[in-house]
Amino acid sequence: MIDQARYEKLTAEAERTGRSVADIVRSAIDVHFDEERLQARRAEAGRRLLASQPDPNEPSETWDDMLHVRAQDIEHTAHQ
């Protein structure tokens, strides 16, 4: 059961798109649950990312350190 205002929105959309009200409702349900799954996957990815953070008590690699390692990789690749 839905209220009259929502039913009128559904019927207007059905007329506009040539789809049935039931098809629009099914699609809306699918979109809703797909969005919930997507949000759950994003939240899990965020939890994993936070869990993989380095120990704040250990010194972190500096930008210069990273550039130096990258330069060594490039040099090593060039000599192969």
N, CA, C and O atoms as a printed pandas DataFrame, in Angstrom:
     atom_number atom_name residue_name chain_id  residue_number  x_coord  y_coord  z_coord
0              1         N          MET        A               1    0.839   -1.176    0.000
1              2        CA          MET        A               1    0.000    0.000    0.000
2              3         C          MET        A               1    0.889    1.246    0.000
3              4         O          MET        A               1    1.866    1.328    0.745
4              5         N          ILE        A               2    0.538    2.194   -0.834
5              6        CA          ILE        A               2    1.233    3.483   -0.847
6              7         C          ILE        A               2    0.182    4.587   -0.842
7              8         O          ILE        A               2   -0.976    4.364   -1.196
8              9         N          ASP        A               3    0.600    5.765   -0.442
9             10        CA          ASP        A               3   -0.338    6.885   -0.401
10            11         C          ASP        A               3   -0.637    7.383   -1.816
11            12         O          ASP        A               3    0.068    7.060   -2.772
12            13         N          GLN        A               4   -1.685    8.167   -1.916
13            14        CA          GLN        A               4   -2.173    8.644   -3.206
14            15         C          GLN        A               4   -1.131    9.485   -3.953
15            16         O          GLN        A               4   -0.987    9.357   -5.169
16            17         N          ALA        A               5   -0.417   10.329   -3.240
17            18        CA          ALA        A               5    0.571   11.194   -3.893
18            19         C          ALA        A               5    1.664   10.365   -4.563
19            20         O          ALA        A               5    2.063   10.657   -5.690
20            21         N          ARG        A               6    2.143    9.344   -3.878
21            22        CA          ARG        A               6    3.186    8.492   -4.467
22            23         C          ARG        A               6    2.627    7.696   -5.651
23            24         O          ARG        A               6    3.301    7.525   -6.667
24            25         N          TYR        A               7    1.394    7.213   -5.509
25            26        CA          TYR        A               7    0.788    6.463   -6.608
26            27         C          TYR        A               7    0.647    7.352   -7.842
27            28         O          TYR        A               7    0.871    6.902   -8.966
28            29         N          GLU        A               8    0.280    8.601   -7.630
29            30        CA          GLU        A               8    0.149    9.518   -8.764
30            31         C          GLU        A               8    1.507    9.762   -9.433
31            32         O          GLU        A               8    1.584    9.863  -10.658
32            33         N          LYS        A               9    2.567    9.855   -8.639
33            34        CA          LYS        A               9    3.909    9.993   -9.218
34            35         C          LYS        A               9    4.261    8.759  -10.040
35            36         O          LYS        A               9    4.829    8.865  -11.127
36            37         N          LEU        A              10    3.920    7.597   -9.513
37            38        CA          LEU        A              10    4.204    6.355  -10.243
38            39         C          LEU        A              10    3.428    6.277  -11.547
39            40         O          LEU        A              10    3.987    5.931  -12.588
40            41         N          THR        A              11    2.159    6.594  -11.493
41            42        CA          THR        A              11    1.358    6.508  -12.725
42            43         C          THR        A              11    1.806    7.545  -13.752
43            44         O          THR        A              11    1.806    7.272  -14.953
44            45         N          ALA        A              12    2.186    8.728  -13.285
45            46        CA          ALA        A              12    2.678    9.746  -14.222
46            47         C          ALA        A              12    3.967    9.256  -14.886
47            48         O          ALA        A              12    4.143    9.419  -16.094
48            49         N          GLU        A              13    4.862    8.658  -14.106
49            50        CA          GLU        A              13    6.113    8.129  -14.673
50            51         C          GLU        A              13    5.819    6.978  -15.628
51            52         O          GLU        A              13    6.458    6.863  -16.674
52            53         N          ALA        A              14    4.873    6.140  -15.282
53            54        CA          ALA        A              14    4.495    5.018  -16.151
54            55         C          ALA        A              14    3.974    5.537  -17.495
55            56         O          ALA        A              14    4.345    5.029  -18.552
56            57         N          GLU        A              15    3.128    6.536  -17.440
57            58        CA          GLU        A              15    2.596    7.114  -18.681
58            59         C          GLU        A              15    3.709    7.782  -19.491
59            60         O          GLU        A              15    3.766    7.644  -20.713
60            61         N          ARG        A              16    4.584    8.502  -18.804
61            62        CA          ARG        A              16    5.668    9.217  -19.492
62            63         C          ARG        A              16    6.630    8.264  -20.187
63            64         O          ARG        A              16    7.106    8.547  -21.287
64            65         N          THR        A              17    6.920    7.118  -19.535
65            66        CA          THR        A              17    7.933    6.195  -20.057
66            67         C          THR        A              17    7.358    5.006  -20.807
67            68         O          THR        A              17    8.095    4.270  -21.463
68            69         N          GLY        A              18    6.043    4.812  -20.717
69            70        CA          GLY        A              18    5.439    3.664  -21.381
70            71         C          GLY        A              18    5.680    2.354  -20.641
71            72         O          GLY        A              18    5.524    1.275  -21.212
72            73         N          ARG        A              19    6.052    2.448  -19.400
73            74        CA          ARG        A              19    6.288    1.251  -18.574
74            75         C          ARG        A              19    5.107    1.068  -17.639
75            76         O          ARG        A              19    4.294    1.974  -17.454
76            77         N          SER        A              20    5.026   -0.112  -17.059
77            78        CA          SER        A              20    3.972   -0.350  -16.079
78            79         C          SER        A              20    4.394    0.193  -14.718
79            80         O          SER        A              20    5.583    0.362  -14.448
80            81         N          VAL        A              21    3.416    0.461  -13.872
81            82        CA          VAL        A              21    3.699    0.894  -12.501
82            83         C          VAL        A              21    4.520   -0.181  -11.798
83            84         O          VAL        A              21    5.483    0.137  -11.099
84            85         N          ALA        A              22    4.156   -1.437  -11.972
85            86        CA          ALA        A              22    4.878   -2.547  -11.319
86            87         C          ALA        A              22    6.342   -2.572  -11.748
87            88         O          ALA        A              22    7.227   -2.811  -10.926
88            89         N          ASP        A              23    6.600   -2.326  -13.037
89            90        CA          ASP        A              23    7.982   -2.324  -13.521
90            91         C          ASP        A              23    8.786   -1.196  -12.869
91            92         O          ASP        A              23    9.944   -1.389  -12.498
92            93         N          ILE        A              24    8.175   -0.034  -12.734
93            94        CA          ILE        A              24    8.854    1.094  -12.094
94            95         C          ILE        A              24    9.133    0.781  -10.632
95            96         O          ILE        A              24   10.213    1.092  -10.131
96            97         N          VAL        A              25    8.184    0.175   -9.945
97            98        CA          VAL        A              25    8.383   -0.193   -8.537
98            99         C          VAL        A              25    9.510   -1.208   -8.414
99           100         O          VAL        A              25   10.374   -1.068   -7.549
100          101         N          ARG        A              26    9.514   -2.237   -9.275
101          102        CA          ARG        A              26   10.585   -3.245   -9.224
102          103         C          ARG        A              26   11.945   -2.599   -9.464
103          104         O          ARG        A              26   12.913   -2.909   -8.771
104          105         N          SER        A              27   12.018   -1.709  -10.439
105          106        CA          SER        A              27   13.281   -1.033  -10.730
106          107         C          SER        A              27   13.744   -0.188   -9.544
107          108         O          SER        A              27   14.928   -0.175   -9.207
108          109         N          ALA        A              28   12.807    0.512   -8.918
109          110        CA          ALA        A              28   13.162    1.340   -7.762
110          111         C          ALA        A              28   13.686    0.472   -6.620
111          112         O          ALA        A              28   14.642    0.851   -5.943
112          113         N          ILE        A              29   13.076   -0.675   -6.403
113          114        CA          ILE        A              29   13.546   -1.595   -5.362
114          115         C          ILE        A              29   14.944   -2.092   -5.698
115          116         O          ILE        A              29   15.816   -2.130   -4.830
116          117         N          ASP        A              30   15.162   -2.471   -6.950
117          118        CA          ASP        A              30   16.493   -2.945   -7.359
118          119         C          ASP        A              30   17.551   -1.869   -7.150
119          120         O          ASP        A              30   18.630   -2.147   -6.627
120          121         N          VAL        A              31   17.246   -0.649   -7.556
121          122        CA          VAL        A              31   18.198    0.452   -7.391
122          123         C          VAL        A              31   18.495    0.673   -5.912
123          124         O          VAL        A              31   19.648    0.867   -5.528
124          125         N          HIS        A              32   17.467    0.644   -5.095
125          126        CA          HIS        A              32   17.655    0.860   -3.660
126          127         C          HIS        A              32   18.595   -0.179   -3.072
127          128         O          HIS        A              32   19.537    0.168   -2.361
128          129         N          PHE        A              33   18.347   -1.454   -3.362
129          130        CA          PHE        A              33   19.178   -2.491   -2.769
130          131         C          PHE        A              33   20.561   -2.556   -3.403
131          132         O          PHE        A              33   21.522   -2.930   -2.730
132          133         N          ASP        A              34   20.689   -2.203   -4.676
133          134        CA          ASP        A              34   22.012   -2.109   -5.284
134          135         C          ASP        A              34   22.815   -1.008   -4.601
135          136         O          ASP        A              34   24.010   -1.170   -4.356
136          137         N          GLU        A              35   22.163    0.108   -4.294
137          138        CA          GLU        A              35   22.838    1.219   -3.617
138          139         C          GLU        A              35   23.270    0.800   -2.215
139          140         O          GLU        A              35   24.359    1.161   -1.770
140          141         N          GLU        A              36   22.432    0.045   -1.521
141          142        CA          GLU        A              36   22.815   -0.439   -0.187
142          143         C          GLU        A              36   24.036   -1.342   -0.263
143          144         O          GLU        A              36   24.944   -1.231    0.561
144          145         N          ARG        A              37   24.064   -2.235   -1.249
145          146        CA          ARG        A              37   25.225   -3.115   -1.419
146          147         C          ARG        A              37   26.470   -2.307   -1.746
147          148         O          ARG        A              37   27.551   -2.589   -1.228
148          149         N          LEU        A              38   26.323   -1.309   -2.599
149          150        CA          LEU        A              38   27.453   -0.462   -2.964
150          151         C          LEU        A              38   27.982    0.279   -1.731
151          152         O          LEU        A              38   29.193    0.363   -1.531
152          153         N          GLN        A              39   27.089    0.808   -0.919
153          154        CA          GLN        A              39   27.516    1.514    0.292
154          155         C          GLN        A              39   28.210    0.553    1.255
155          156         O          GLN        A              39   29.188    0.926    1.903
156          157         N          ALA        A              40   27.714   -0.675    1.354
157          158        CA          ALA        A              40   28.347   -1.662    2.235
158          159         C          ALA        A              40   29.751   -1.998    1.732
159          160         O          ALA        A              40   30.678   -2.122    2.533
160          161         N          ARG        A              41   29.918   -2.147    0.415
161          162        CA          ARG        A              41   31.242   -2.429   -0.144
162          163         C          ARG        A              41   32.187   -1.255    0.095
163          164         O          ARG        A              41   33.359   -1.457    0.415
164          165         N          ARG        A              42   31.688   -0.036   -0.059
165          166        CA          ARG        A              42   32.525    1.145    0.189
166          167         C          ARG        A              42   32.951    1.219    1.651
167          168         O          ARG        A              42   34.100    1.538    1.956
168          169         N          ALA        A              43   32.018    0.922    2.551
169          170        CA          ALA        A              43   32.342    0.957    3.975
170          171         C          ALA        A              43   33.394   -0.092    4.308
171          172         O          ALA        A              43   34.320    0.178    5.072
172          173         N          GLU        A              44   33.260   -1.281    3.742
173          174        CA          GLU        A              44   34.247   -2.345    3.983
174          175         C          GLU        A              44   35.605   -1.944    3.430
175          176         O          GLU        A              44   36.628   -2.176    4.074
176          177         N          ALA        A              45   35.627   -1.349    2.253
177          178        CA          ALA        A              45   36.902   -0.892    1.678
178          179         C          ALA        A              45   37.541    0.160    2.576
179          180         O          ALA        A              45   38.755    0.152    2.778
180          181         N          GLY        A              46   36.734    1.056    3.111
181          182        CA          GLY        A              46   37.250    2.062    4.029
182          183         C          GLY        A              46   37.823    1.444    5.292
183          184         O          GLY        A              46   38.880    1.858    5.769
184          185         N          ARG        A              47   37.115    0.439    5.842
185          186        CA          ARG        A              47   37.620   -0.245    7.036
186          187         C          ARG        A              47   38.949   -0.937    6.743
187          188         O          ARG        A              47   39.872   -0.885    7.557
188          189         N          ARG        A              48   39.046   -1.579    5.590
189          190        CA          ARG        A              48   40.293   -2.260    5.232
190          191         C          ARG        A              48   41.430   -1.263    5.034
191          192         O          ARG        A              48   42.563   -1.514    5.445
192          193         N          LEU        A              49   41.123   -0.136    4.405
193          194        CA          LEU        A              49   42.136    0.883    4.189
194          195         C          LEU        A              49   42.646    1.424    5.524
195          196         O          LEU        A              49   43.852    1.578    5.718
196          197         N          LEU        A              50   41.735    1.705    6.427
197          198        CA          LEU        A              50   42.148    2.206    7.739
198          199         C          LEU        A              50   42.940    1.164    8.513
199          200         O          LEU        A              50   43.874    1.503    9.241
200          201         N          ALA        A              51   42.571   -0.102    8.358
201          202        CA          ALA        A              51   43.278   -1.167    9.064
202          203         C          ALA        A              51   44.681   -1.373    8.519
203          204         O          ALA        A              51   45.552   -1.900    9.211
204          205         N          SER        A              52   44.898   -0.956    7.277
205          206        CA          SER        A              52   46.213   -1.163    6.656
206          207         C          SER        A              52   47.149    0.022    6.847
207          208         O          SER        A              52   48.251    0.028    6.298
208          209         N          GLN        A              53   46.740    1.007    7.602
209          210        CA          GLN        A              53   47.574    2.181    7.816
210          211         C          GLN        A              53   48.837    1.806    8.585
211          212         O          GLN        A              53   48.800    0.938    9.457
212          213         N          PRO        A              54   49.940    2.450    8.268
213          214        CA          PRO        A              54   51.193    2.148    8.968
214          215         C          PRO        A              54   51.110    2.541   10.445
215          216         O          PRO        A              54   50.266    3.339   10.854
216          217         N          ASP        A              55   51.994    1.966   11.208
217          218        CA          ASP        A              55   52.077    2.267   12.636
218          219         C          ASP        A              55   52.490    3.732   12.791
219          220         O          ASP        A              55   53.535    4.130   12.277
220          221         N          PRO        A              56   51.685    4.544   13.494
221          222        CA          PRO        A              56   52.028    5.967   13.622
222          223         C          PRO        A              56   53.295    6.203   14.446
223          224         O          PRO        A              56   53.843    7.305   14.430
224          225         N          ASN        A              57   53.762    5.185   15.164
225          226        CA          ASN        A              57   54.978    5.338   15.967
226          227         C          ASN        A              57   56.245    5.092   15.151
227          228         O          ASN        A              57   57.347    5.401   15.605
228          229         N          GLU        A              58   56.091    4.540   13.952
229          230        CA          GLU        A              58   57.245    4.295   13.083
230          231         C          GLU        A              58   57.395    5.460   12.113
231          232         O          GLU        A              58   56.402    6.035   11.668
232          233         N          PRO        A              59   58.641    5.808   11.786
233          234        CA          PRO        A              59   58.825    6.916   10.835
234          235         C          PRO        A              59   58.280    6.518    9.466
235          236         O          PRO        A              59   58.453    5.385    9.017
236          237         N          SER        A              60   57.627    7.461    8.821
237          238        CA          SER        A              60   57.063    7.165    7.506
238          239         C          SER        A              60   58.059    7.535    6.416
239          240         O          SER        A              60   58.971    8.334    6.628
240          241         N          GLU        A              61   57.865    6.942    5.255
241          242        CA          GLU        A              61   58.718    7.212    4.105
242          243         C          GLU        A              61   58.437    8.627    3.614
243          244         O          GLU        A              61   57.278    9.027    3.513
244          245         N          THR        A              62   59.462    9.371    3.315
245          246        CA          THR        A              62   59.280   10.736    2.813
246          247         C          THR        A              62   59.111   10.718    1.297
247          248         O          THR        A              62   59.354    9.707    0.639
248          249         N          TRP        A              63   58.695   11.849    0.766
249          250        CA          TRP        A              63   58.554   11.986   -0.684
250          251         C          TRP        A              63   59.908   11.772   -1.369
251          252         O          TRP        A              63   59.984   11.126   -2.414
252          253         N          ASP        A              64   60.960   12.308   -0.784
253          254        CA          ASP        A              64   62.300   12.128   -1.353
254          255         C          ASP        A              64   62.710   10.660   -1.341
255          256         O          ASP        A              64   63.335   10.177   -2.286
256          257         N          ASP        A              65   62.354    9.945   -0.261
257          258        CA          ASP        A              65   62.647    8.507   -0.203
258          259         C          ASP        A              65   61.945    7.777   -1.347
259          260         O          ASP        A              65   62.540    6.929   -2.011
260          261         N          MET        A              66   60.690    8.112   -1.566
261          262        CA          MET        A              66   59.922    7.447   -2.633
262          263         C          MET        A              66   60.510    7.761   -4.008
263          264         O          MET        A              66   60.605    6.880   -4.862
264          265         N          LEU        A              67   60.903    9.021   -4.220
265          266        CA          LEU        A              67   61.505    9.395   -5.507
266          267         C          LEU        A              67   62.825    8.662   -5.727
267          268         O          LEU        A              67   63.115    8.228   -6.842
268          269         N          HIS        A              68   63.616    8.524   -4.686
269          270        CA          HIS        A              68   64.884    7.821   -4.778
270          271         C          HIS        A              68   64.666    6.349   -5.163
271          272         O          HIS        A              68   65.357    5.829   -6.039
272          273         N          VAL        A              69   63.724    5.693   -4.521
273          274        CA          VAL        A              69   63.425    4.289   -4.837
274          275         C          VAL        A              69   62.940    4.171   -6.277
275          276         O          VAL        A              69   63.332    3.247   -6.990
276          277         N          ARG        A              70   62.090    5.101   -6.710
277          278        CA          ARG        A              70   61.581    5.067   -8.084
278          279         C          ARG        A              70   62.717    5.273   -9.084
279          280         O          ARG        A              70   62.759    4.601  -10.115
280          281         N          ALA        A              71   63.629    6.184   -8.796
281          282        CA          ALA        A              71   64.772    6.422   -9.676
282          283         C          ALA        A              71   65.642    5.173   -9.773
283          284         O          ALA        A              71   66.136    4.843  -10.851
284          285         N          GLN        A              72   65.831    4.481   -8.656
285          286        CA          GLN        A              72   66.604    3.233   -8.673
286          287         C          GLN        A              72   65.907    2.177   -9.521
287          288         O          GLN        A              72   66.560    1.447  -10.266
288          289         N          ASP        A              73   64.573    2.093   -9.408
289          290        CA          ASP        A              73   63.822    1.133  -10.221
290          291         C          ASP        A              73   63.992    1.445  -11.709
291          292         O          ASP        A              73   64.192    0.537  -12.517
292          293         N          ILE        A              74   63.915    2.711  -12.065
293          294        CA          ILE        A              74   64.060    3.105  -13.464
294          295         C          ILE        A              74   65.448    2.775  -13.972
295          296         O          ILE        A              74   65.607    2.251  -15.074
296          297         N          GLU        A              75   66.461    3.085  -13.159
297          298        CA          GLU        A              75   67.839    2.803  -13.545
298          299         C          GLU        A              75   68.056    1.300  -13.703
299          300         O          GLU        A              75   68.696    0.867  -14.662
300          301         N          HIS        A              76   67.543    0.523  -12.799
301          302        CA          HIS        A              76   67.687   -0.931  -12.858
302          303         C          HIS        A              76   67.011   -1.477  -14.119
303          304         O          HIS        A              76   67.565   -2.353  -14.783
304          305         N          THR        A              77   65.825   -0.972  -14.454
305          306        CA          THR        A              77   65.103   -1.417  -15.642
306          307         C          THR        A              77   65.863   -1.031  -16.907
307          308         O          THR        A              77   65.883   -1.796  -17.871
308          309         N          ALA        A              78   66.484    0.134  -16.916
309          310        CA          ALA        A              78   67.207    0.600  -18.099
310          311         C          ALA        A              78   68.443   -0.270  -18.383
311          312         O          ALA        A              78   68.861   -0.385  -19.535
312          313         N          HIS        A              79   69.025   -0.878  -17.352
313          314        CA          HIS        A              79   70.216   -1.688  -17.538
314          315         C          HIS        A              79   69.923   -3.144  -17.826
315          316         O          HIS        A              79   70.842   -3.955  -17.941
316          317         N          GLN        A              80   68.680   -3.474  -17.942
317          318        CA          GLN        A              80   68.351   -4.893  -18.236
318          319         C          GLN        A              80   68.280   -5.155  -19.699
319          320         O          GLN        A              80   68.017   -6.284  -20.112
